[in-house]
Amino acid sequence: MANDTPPRWDRKMQQRLARGEAAALGELYDRFASLVHGLAHRVLDDEEAADSATREVFAHIWENPHSFDPREGPMRSWIAALTQQIATGRLRSQQRSAGPCSPEQAERFEEQVRTAATAARADYIVTSMPSSLRAALELAYFERHDYRQTARTLGVTEDEARRRLRLGLQLLSSAMTQPAMTRSGAESRP
């Protein structure tokens, strides 16, 4: 994806973190803090909780640099999955601390968690997709352009505009079907 770092950068960053280089954590924070905070805020809908979750994500990365496996994908994706996992865990914890609830309330809450997790994945997908796809989707969604208007605005053929829209929508639809990651790294359905 457009905003991903090269695999070599990911491996070197992991090695630097494993050596305990504080500068590496600072560099990682500068690069990914807005992504982490945005995803956490999307799930938790609370500024202070998102700040706290952001600190927890970077603390986890600092304390567990080897939990990132470059063979499983880019560091950015791992950090986004870790953020989603921590934020949804906090949301569930808040619900448990609120005390006992009826089965209907518990089901409504779990639906809220699933919705927030899906929205966070969708946000991540949109911010990570190539700018050409994102621009086409933004024109279609925000400005209500059809593929012909999108093609003219972007200066591409109508076939290319349709391709970009179709691919962008396919990527975005994966937010609905993509499983969430658990703390152990195994996939689970939210």
Residue frames as qw, qx, qy, qz and C-alpha x, y, z in Angstrom:
[[0.000, 0.889, 0.458, 0.000, 0.00, 0.00, 0.00],
 [0.342, 0.795, -0.013, 0.500, 1.10, 3.54, -0.59],
 [0.274, -0.837, 0.272, -0.387, 1.94, 4.48, 3.00],
 [0.953, -0.278, 0.008, 0.116, 3.68, 1.25, 3.92],
 [0.185, -0.810, 0.531, 0.167, 7.34, 1.29, 4.76],
 [0.633, 0.440, -0.622, -0.138, 9.72, -0.95, 2.81],
 [0.933, -0.276, -0.231, -0.027, 10.20, -4.42, 4.35],
 [0.661, 0.224, -0.361, 0.618, 13.88, -3.65, 4.91],
 [0.109, -0.521, 0.228, -0.815, 12.96, -0.56, 6.96],
 [0.790, -0.430, -0.097, -0.426, 10.56, -2.68, 9.02],
 [0.915, -0.079, -0.305, 0.251, 13.23, -5.29, 9.80],
 [0.434, 0.341, -0.327, 0.767, 15.83, -2.66, 10.68],
 [0.373, -0.546, 0.103, -0.743, 13.35, -0.86, 12.93],
 [0.899, -0.357, -0.176, -0.183, 12.56, -4.11, 14.72],
 [0.796, 0.091, -0.328, 0.501, 16.27, -4.78, 15.23],
 [0.139, 0.467, -0.250, 0.837, 16.84, -1.27, 16.59],
 [0.623, -0.518, 0.007, -0.587, 13.90, -1.66, 18.99],
 [0.943, -0.191, -0.265, 0.064, 15.22, -5.06, 20.11],
 [0.606, 0.212, -0.334, 0.691, 18.57, -3.40, 20.91],
 [0.344, -0.700, -0.469, 0.415, 16.71, -0.89, 23.06],
 [0.292, 0.120, 0.167, 0.934, 17.37, 2.19, 20.92],
 [0.075, 0.629, 0.519, -0.573, 15.12, 4.90, 22.32],
 [0.124, 0.442, -0.311, -0.832, 15.65, 6.92, 19.13],
 [0.104, -0.092, -0.888, -0.438, 14.04, 4.07, 17.17],
 [0.032, -0.570, -0.784, 0.242, 10.92, 4.26, 19.33],
 [0.043, 0.628, 0.119, -0.768, 10.82, 8.02, 18.80],
 [0.113, 0.258, -0.620, -0.733, 11.10, 7.58, 15.05],
 [0.100, -0.298, -0.931, -0.187, 8.38, 4.91, 15.06],
 [0.011, -0.631, -0.586, 0.508, 6.16, 7.15, 17.18],
 [0.081, 0.509, -0.166, -0.841, 6.67, 10.10, 14.81],
 [0.151, 0.098, -0.773, -0.608, 5.72, 7.94, 11.86],
 [0.334, -0.289, -0.859, -0.258, 2.72, 6.07, 13.30],
 [0.021, -0.229, -0.635, 0.738, 1.32, 8.01, 16.28],
 [0.414, 0.187, -0.036, -0.890, -1.40, 9.72, 14.25],
 [0.565, 0.010, -0.725, -0.393, -2.50, 6.40, 12.76],
 [0.348, -0.158, -0.856, 0.347, -2.59, 4.73, 16.20],
 [0.097, 0.233, 0.451, -0.856, -4.40, 7.60, 17.88],
 [0.464, 0.133, -0.288, -0.827, -6.92, 7.91, 15.04],
 [0.557, -0.074, -0.795, -0.230, -7.76, 4.21, 15.09],
 [0.259, -0.205, -0.780, 0.532, -8.00, 4.14, 18.89],
 [0.219, 0.201, 0.230, -0.927, -10.23, 7.20, 18.90],
 [0.516, 0.030, -0.530, -0.672, -12.45, 5.64, 16.25],
 [0.531, -0.187, -0.826, 0.016, -12.99, 2.58, 18.47],
 [0.332, -0.317, -0.653, 0.602, -13.15, 4.29, 21.87],
 [0.035, -0.756, -0.404, -0.514, -14.79, 7.60, 20.88],
 [0.501, -0.854, -0.092, 0.105, -12.96, 9.33, 23.72],
 [0.362, 0.833, -0.326, 0.262, -9.87, 11.55, 23.46],
 [0.365, -0.670, 0.591, -0.262, -8.32, 10.58, 26.81],
 [0.886, -0.058, 0.453, -0.084, -8.96, 6.88, 26.24],
 [0.783, 0.603, -0.012, 0.151, -7.40, 7.15, 22.77],
 [0.093, 0.833, -0.476, 0.265, -4.34, 8.90, 24.25],
 [0.614, -0.460, 0.603, -0.218, -4.01, 6.14, 26.84],
 [0.923, 0.227, 0.309, -0.011, -4.44, 3.40, 24.23],
 [0.556, 0.779, -0.234, 0.169, -1.79, 5.08, 22.06],
 [0.182, -0.726, 0.614, -0.250, 0.66, 5.01, 24.96],
 [0.804, -0.181, 0.539, -0.172, -0.19, 1.36, 25.58],
 [0.862, 0.503, 0.058, 0.030, 0.43, 0.44, 21.92],
 [0.406, 0.771, -0.412, 0.268, 3.87, 2.04, 21.88],
 [0.456, -0.573, 0.618, -0.286, 4.72, 0.58, 25.29],
 [0.923, 0.065, 0.366, -0.102, 3.81, -2.87, 23.96],
 [0.730, 0.653, -0.139, 0.150, 5.99, -2.31, 20.89],
 [0.038, 0.788, -0.532, 0.309, 8.90, -1.17, 23.06],
 [0.578, -0.415, 0.640, -0.291, 8.57, -4.11, 25.44],
 [0.774, 0.123, 0.621, -0.024, 7.85, -6.74, 22.76],
 [0.264, 0.658, -0.401, -0.580, 9.68, -5.83, 19.54],
 [0.042, -0.213, 0.938, 0.270, 9.98, -9.49, 18.56],
 [0.461, 0.396, 0.719, -0.337, 6.21, -9.92, 18.48],
 [0.501, 0.702, -0.125, -0.490, 6.34, -8.27, 15.04],
 [0.685, -0.028, 0.661, 0.306, 6.98, -10.84, 12.31],
 [0.154, 0.548, -0.335, -0.751, 7.99, -9.18, 9.01],
 [0.034, 0.004, 0.920, 0.390, 6.96, -12.33, 7.12],
 [0.106, 0.550, 0.809, -0.181, 3.33, -11.70, 8.08],
 [0.197, 0.847, 0.392, 0.300, 3.14, -8.24, 6.55],
 [0.292, 0.576, -0.156, 0.747, 4.32, -4.67, 7.01],
 [0.274, -0.140, -0.603, 0.736, 4.92, -3.09, 10.39],
 [0.280, -0.078, -0.019, -0.957, 2.19, -0.53, 9.69],
 [0.675, -0.209, -0.523, -0.476, -0.41, -3.30, 9.39],
 [0.588, -0.173, -0.705, 0.358, 0.87, -4.98, 12.55],
 [0.094, -0.046, -0.385, 0.917, 0.67, -1.69, 14.47],
 [0.469, -0.137, -0.212, -0.846, -2.87, -1.07, 13.18],
 [0.713, -0.222, -0.638, -0.189, -3.97, -4.58, 14.21],
 [0.454, -0.130, -0.629, 0.618, -2.33, -4.14, 17.62],
 [0.128, -0.058, 0.162, -0.977, -4.10, -0.81, 18.07],
 [0.619, -0.201, -0.398, -0.646, -7.45, -2.30, 17.16],
 [0.684, -0.187, -0.694, 0.124, -6.88, -5.17, 19.55],
 [0.293, -0.099, -0.522, 0.795, -5.89, -2.91, 22.45],
 [0.271, -0.083, 0.004, -0.959, -8.70, -0.42, 21.82],
 [0.685, -0.225, -0.480, -0.499, -11.40, -3.09, 21.53],
 [0.593, -0.159, -0.701, 0.364, -10.00, -4.77, 24.64],
 [0.072, -0.031, -0.377, 0.923, -10.33, -1.48, 26.51],
 [0.482, -0.148, -0.235, -0.831, -13.88, -1.05, 25.24],
 [0.722, -0.227, -0.635, -0.156, -14.81, -4.52, 26.47],
 [0.440, -0.100, -0.617, 0.645, -13.11, -3.85, 29.79],
 [0.177, -0.096, 0.144, -0.969, -15.16, -0.67, 30.21],
 [0.657, -0.210, -0.410, -0.597, -18.31, -2.65, 29.61],
 [0.685, -0.184, -0.680, 0.188, -17.33, -5.31, 32.17],
 [0.273, -0.049, -0.494, 0.824, -16.50, -2.66, 34.77],
 [0.356, -0.239, -0.123, -0.895, -19.92, -1.08, 34.25],
 [0.470, -0.077, 0.696, -0.537, -21.34, -4.12, 36.03],
 [0.338, 0.211, 0.912, 0.096, -23.76, -6.86, 35.10],
 [0.383, 0.291, -0.184, -0.857, -26.08, -6.28, 32.21],
 [0.805, 0.256, 0.395, -0.362, -28.87, -8.13, 30.50],
 [0.655, 0.059, 0.636, 0.404, -28.11, -10.45, 27.58],
 [0.415, 0.811, 0.365, 0.192, -29.69, -7.87, 25.25],
 [0.111, -0.970, 0.181, 0.116, -27.41, -5.13, 26.57],
 [0.586, -0.441, 0.585, 0.345, -24.38, -7.40, 26.25],
 [0.624, 0.384, 0.586, 0.345, -25.31, -8.22, 22.65],
 [0.225, 0.957, 0.163, 0.084, -25.81, -4.51, 21.84],
 [0.327, -0.842, 0.364, 0.226, -22.44, -3.74, 23.34],
 [0.645, -0.149, 0.641, 0.389, -20.71, -6.49, 21.36],
 [0.511, 0.685, 0.450, 0.260, -22.36, -5.14, 18.22],
 [0.012, -0.995, 0.080, 0.057, -20.95, -1.70, 19.08],
 [0.519, -0.575, 0.544, 0.323, -17.48, -3.25, 19.47],
 [0.647, 0.234, 0.629, 0.362, -17.81, -5.04, 16.10],
 [0.330, 0.888, 0.286, 0.140, -19.00, -1.83, 14.44],
 [0.202, -0.931, 0.258, 0.162, -16.15, 0.21, 15.93],
 [0.610, -0.334, 0.618, 0.365, -13.59, -2.41, 14.90],
 [0.587, 0.503, 0.549, 0.316, -14.97, -2.49, 11.34],
 [0.151, 0.983, 0.099, 0.043, -14.91, 1.32, 11.16],
 [0.394, -0.770, 0.421, 0.272, -11.31, 1.36, 12.41],
 [0.647, -0.005, 0.646, 0.404, -10.30, -1.19, 9.75],
 [0.446, 0.758, 0.419, 0.227, -12.08, 0.86, 7.08],
 [0.080, -0.983, 0.117, 0.117, -10.29, 4.04, 8.22],
 [0.536, -0.517, 0.565, 0.356, -6.97, 2.24, 8.09],
 [0.635, 0.309, 0.619, 0.344, -7.68, 0.84, 4.62],
 [0.305, 0.911, 0.251, 0.119, -8.65, 4.24, 3.24],
 [0.180, -0.931, 0.280, 0.148, -5.59, 6.00, 4.67],
 [0.569, -0.402, 0.650, 0.303, -3.31, 3.21, 3.46],
 [0.719, 0.481, 0.479, 0.146, -4.61, 2.77, -0.08],
 [0.468, 0.086, 0.306, 0.825, -2.72, 4.33, -2.97],
 [0.066, 0.450, 0.174, -0.873, -3.57, 7.99, -3.43],
 [0.225, 0.061, -0.602, -0.764, -4.94, 7.37, -6.93],
 [0.316, -0.378, -0.860, -0.132, -7.61, 5.02, -5.53],
 [0.192, -0.509, -0.555, 0.629, -8.34, 7.26, -2.55],
 [0.073, 0.277, -0.136, -0.948, -8.78, 10.31, -4.82],
 [0.303, -0.148, -0.721, -0.605, -11.26, 8.45, -7.02],
 [0.339, -0.470, -0.803, 0.138, -13.28, 7.27, -4.01],
 [0.139, -0.442, -0.347, 0.815, -13.27, 10.74, -2.45],
 [0.184, 0.112, -0.354, -0.910, -14.61, 12.28, -5.67],
 [0.388, -0.264, -0.790, -0.395, -17.32, 9.63, -5.94],
 [0.393, -0.486, -0.727, 0.284, -18.33, 9.74, -2.29],
 [0.212, -0.511, -0.311, 0.773, -17.86, 13.32, -1.11],
 [0.127, 0.373, -0.220, -0.892, -18.51, 15.15, -4.38],
 [0.669, 0.382, 0.540, -0.338, -20.99, 12.63, -5.80],
 [0.272, 0.571, -0.557, -0.538, -19.05, 12.26, -9.07],
 [0.956, 0.185, 0.182, -0.136, -19.87, 9.38, -11.39],
 [0.787, -0.171, 0.370, 0.463, -17.02, 7.55, -13.11],
 [0.505, 0.652, 0.274, 0.495, -17.11, 9.92, -16.11],
 [0.137, -0.956, 0.046, -0.254, -16.80, 13.03, -13.93],
 [0.734, -0.583, 0.287, 0.197, -14.11, 11.27, -11.87],
 [0.781, 0.201, 0.324, 0.495, -12.17, 10.47, -15.04],
 [0.288, 0.824, 0.128, 0.471, -12.32, 14.10, -16.22],
 [0.394, -0.900, 0.128, -0.133, -11.31, 15.49, -12.82],
 [0.748, -0.477, 0.394, 0.241, -8.39, 13.06, -12.45],
 [0.292, 0.735, -0.473, -0.388, -7.34, 13.33, -16.09],
 [0.292, -0.195, 0.929, 0.118, -7.62, 9.59, -16.74],
 [0.339, -0.071, -0.723, -0.597, -9.67, 7.45, -19.10],
 [0.705, -0.277, 0.025, -0.652, -13.16, 6.37, -18.10],
 [0.891, -0.004, -0.453, 0.003, -11.96, 2.75, -17.98],
 [0.446, 0.228, -0.571, 0.650, -9.16, 3.76, -15.59],
 [0.331, -0.330, 0.276, -0.840, -11.61, 5.69, -13.39],
 [0.868, -0.182, -0.186, -0.422, -13.92, 2.63, -13.23],
 [0.782, 0.122, -0.542, 0.283, -10.94, 0.41, -12.41],
 [0.174, 0.308, -0.510, 0.784, -9.81, 2.70, -9.60],
 [0.564, -0.291, 0.139, -0.760, -13.30, 2.95, -8.15],
 [0.912, -0.075, -0.334, -0.225, -13.85, -0.80, -8.35],
 [0.670, 0.163, -0.565, 0.453, -10.49, -1.62, -6.75],
 [0.046, -0.345, 0.414, -0.841, -10.94, 1.02, -4.05],
 [0.721, -0.256, 0.023, -0.643, -14.36, -0.35, -3.19],
 [0.888, 0.012, -0.459, 0.015, -13.02, -3.91, -3.13],
 [0.414, 0.243, -0.579, 0.659, -10.31, -2.88, -0.69],
 [0.311, -0.299, 0.290, -0.854, -12.82, -1.03, 1.44],
 [0.835, -0.182, -0.228, -0.467, -15.23, -3.96, 1.47],
 [0.687, 0.114, -0.660, 0.281, -12.51, -6.13, 2.99],
 [0.101, -0.340, 0.506, -0.787, -13.01, -4.16, 6.22],
 [0.755, -0.181, 0.049, -0.628, -16.29, -6.01, 6.63],
 [0.966, 0.046, -0.232, -0.107, -14.76, -9.46, 6.21],
 [0.448, 0.514, -0.594, 0.426, -11.24, -9.10, 7.63],
 [0.746, -0.495, -0.432, 0.112, -10.78, -10.92, 10.94],
 [0.223, -0.902, 0.260, -0.264, -9.38, -9.07, 13.92],
 [0.578, 0.328, -0.660, 0.351, -6.13, -10.10, 15.58],
 [0.731, -0.649, -0.207, -0.036, -6.01, -11.40, 19.14],
 [0.307, -0.868, 0.390, 0.002, -3.19, -10.65, 21.58],
 [0.759, -0.248, 0.562, 0.216, -1.55, -13.97, 20.67],
 [0.041, 0.461, -0.578, -0.673, -1.52, -12.95, 17.02],
 [0.217, 0.244, 0.928, 0.181, -4.11, -15.54, 16.02],
 [0.233, -0.180, -0.359, -0.885, -7.02, -14.43, 13.92],
 [0.055, 0.402, 0.840, -0.359, -10.45, -14.21, 15.44],
 [0.029, -0.622, -0.529, -0.576, -13.77, -12.73, 14.44],
 [0.016, -0.177, 0.355, -0.918, -14.60, -9.52, 16.32]]
